Amino acid sequence: MSSNFMIVTRMESVNRTKVRVTVDDEVSWVMPASQAETLELYEGRELSEEDYARLYETCILRPAKAKALSMLERRDYTWRELYERLTLQGFPKEAVHKALDYVQSYHYIDDERYARNYLLYHSTGKSRKMVAQTLAAKGIDPQIVETCLEEWEDSDLENIRRLYTGKFSGETDLTPEKRRKILNYFLRKGYQYGDVLSVIKEFDSI
């Protein structure tokens, strides 16, 4: 057998409508079972380089790009989030990288834009520490996070004051127990102990 040929080494059912195809025990992807049948893919099938190139383009890369675009139509994703979602869909890592390069070339994914939008629309009541941790968990580069936070106008003290006014403004002459509960409320949100205590003192009649 020529070394220019590849072999379909495994065909595994994923569910009632999809199968996982593995070539040369190295590259695998998930595709509709009906499409695999139409293309006459089966274990032991020999694929020429041209056969595999066509399969890669039509059954792997093109669907990966389409899936990425479809997901981005519904909401914004970071690079890492989209990478993880596409990988879970059964696309090979190489194809996922190419699909992400494709959507990134049109600025459909942009981690810096994502971070700025997060600060603008989803940071209310959150400390800078918690925001930084959330963005880091989404895979955004620490330098991007740091730059965006430096430009963010809201300070932790301002956020604490707003939250305190909305939730605890009626509380005066705090008992030690009540003060501890208020402290813990803000500490769980990632605010610093000293900043929280400073605001409590501003509002508490002591």
C-alpha positions in Angstrom: 0.0 0.0 0.0 1.3 3.5 -0.9 2.4 5.7 1.9 0.4 8.5 0.2 -2.8 6.8 1.4 -4.5 7.3 4.7 -6.8 4.9 6.5 -10.1 5.4 8.2 -9.2 3.5 11.4 -12.4 4.0 13.5 -16.0 4.9 13.0 -17.8 5.4 16.4 -21.4 6.4 17.0 -21.7 9.5 19.1 -25.5 9.6 19.2 -28.4 8.7 16.9 -27.4 11.2 14.2 -23.6 11.7 14.5 -20.4 9.6 14.2 -16.8 10.2 15.1 -14.4 9.5 12.3 -10.8 8.8 13.0 -8.1 8.7 10.3 -4.7 7.0 10.9 -5.5 6.9 14.6 -4.5 10.6 14.8 -7.1 13.0 13.4 -10.7 12.6 14.4 -13.9 14.7 14.0 -17.6 14.4 14.5 -20.0 14.6 11.6 -23.5 13.7 10.6 -23.9 9.9 10.2 -25.9 10.5 7.0 -23.1 12.5 5.5 -20.5 9.8 6.4 -22.8 7.3 4.7 -23.1 9.4 1.6 -19.3 9.8 1.4 -18.9 6.1 1.9 -16.7 6.4 4.9 -16.2 3.1 6.8 -13.4 1.5 8.8 -10.6 0.4 6.6 -11.5 2.9 3.8 -8.4 4.1 2.1 -8.1 7.8 1.4 -5.8 9.5 -1.0 -4.3 12.8 -0.2 -6.8 14.4 -2.5 -9.7 12.5 -0.8 -8.5 13.6 2.7 -8.0 17.3 1.5 -11.6 17.4 0.3 -12.9 15.8 3.5 -10.9 18.2 5.6 -12.3 21.2 3.8 -15.9 20.1 3.5 -16.4 18.1 6.6 -14.1 19.7 9.1 -12.8 23.2 8.4 -15.9 24.6 6.7 -18.3 23.4 9.4 -15.9 24.6 12.1 -16.0 28.1 10.6 -19.7 28.0 10.2 -20.2 26.9 13.8 -17.9 29.7 15.1 -19.9 32.3 13.1 -23.2 30.9 14.3 -22.2 31.1 17.9 -20.9 34.6 17.5 -24.2 35.7 16.0 -25.8 35.0 19.4 -23.3 36.6 21.7 -19.6 37.6 22.1 -17.0 35.1 23.1 -13.3 35.3 24.0 -10.8 33.4 22.0 -10.5 30.7 24.7 -14.2 30.4 25.2 -14.8 29.8 21.5 -11.8 27.4 21.3 -13.2 25.3 24.1 -16.8 25.3 22.7 -15.6 24.2 19.2 -13.3 21.5 20.7 -16.3 20.2 22.6 -18.2 20.0 19.4 -15.7 17.4 18.2 -13.6 19.5 15.8 -9.8 18.7 15.6 -7.6 21.3 17.3 -5.9 22.3 14.1 -9.2 23.0 12.5 -10.4 25.0 15.5 -7.2 27.1 15.3 -7.9 27.8 11.7 -11.5 28.6 12.3 -10.5 31.0 15.0 -7.9 32.7 12.8 -10.7 33.1 10.2 -13.2 34.8 12.5 -10.4 36.8 14.2 -9.3 38.2 10.8 -12.7 39.9 10.5 -12.5 41.0 14.2 -15.5 38.9 15.1 -13.5 37.9 18.2 -11.5 40.5 20.0 -10.5 39.9 23.6 -9.7 43.6 24.2 -13.2 44.6 23.0 -14.7 41.8 25.1 -12.9 43.1 28.2 -14.0 46.7 27.6 -17.6 45.6 27.0 -17.6 43.5 30.1 -16.4 46.5 32.2 -19.1 48.6 30.6 -22.1 46.3 30.9 -21.4 43.5 33.4 -19.2 45.0 36.1 -21.8 46.8 38.2 -21.2 46.0 41.9 -18.1 44.0 41.3 -14.7 44.8 42.7 -11.7 45.3 40.4 -10.2 42.1 41.8 -13.3 40.1 41.0 -13.5 41.6 37.5 -9.9 40.8 36.9 -10.4 37.2 38.0 -13.5 36.8 35.8 -11.8 38.0 32.7 -8.7 35.9 33.4 -10.9 32.8 33.8 -12.3 33.6 30.3 -8.7 33.4 29.0 -8.1 37.1 28.4 -4.4 38.1 28.5 -3.4 39.7 31.9 -1.9 42.7 30.1 -5.2 43.4 28.3 -7.0 43.1 31.6 -4.6 45.4 33.4 -4.8 48.0 30.6 -8.6 48.0 30.6 -8.8 48.2 34.3 -6.4 51.2 34.3 -8.8 53.0 32.0 -11.9 52.0 34.0 -13.3 55.1 35.8 -15.1 53.3 38.6 -13.0 52.8 41.8 -13.7 50.1 44.3 -14.6 52.8 46.9 -17.2 54.3 44.5 -18.7 50.9 43.9 -18.8 50.0 47.6 -20.6 53.4 48.3 -23.2 52.7 45.6 -23.8 49.2 46.8 -24.0 50.3 50.4 -26.4 53.1 49.6 -28.7 50.7 47.7 -28.6 47.9 50.2 -27.6 49.1 53.7 -28.3 52.9 53.7 -31.0 52.5 56.4 -28.7 50.7 58.7 -27.3 52.9 61.5 -25.7 52.2 64.9 -24.5 48.9 63.7 -24.1 46.0 66.1 -20.9 44.0 65.8 -22.8 41.1 64.3 -24.5 43.4 61.6 -21.2 45.0 60.8 -19.6 41.6 60.3 -22.4 40.6 58.0 -22.0 43.7 55.9 -18.2 43.2 55.8 -18.6 39.6 54.7 -21.1 40.7 52.0 -18.5 43.0 50.4 -15.5 40.7 51.0 -17.3 37.9 49.1 -17.5 40.3 46.1 -13.7 40.7 46.2 -13.5 44.1 47.8 -10.6 44.9 50.2 -11.2 44.9 53.9 -9.9 48.4 54.4 -12.0 49.9 51.7 -15.2 48.2 53.0 -14.5 49.3 56.6 -13.8 52.9 55.4 -17.2 53.1 53.7 -19.0 51.5 56.7 -17.5 54.2 58.9 -18.8 56.9 56.5 -22.3 55.7 56.8 -22.5 54.4 60.3 -23.2 56.9 63.0 -20.3 56.2 65.3 
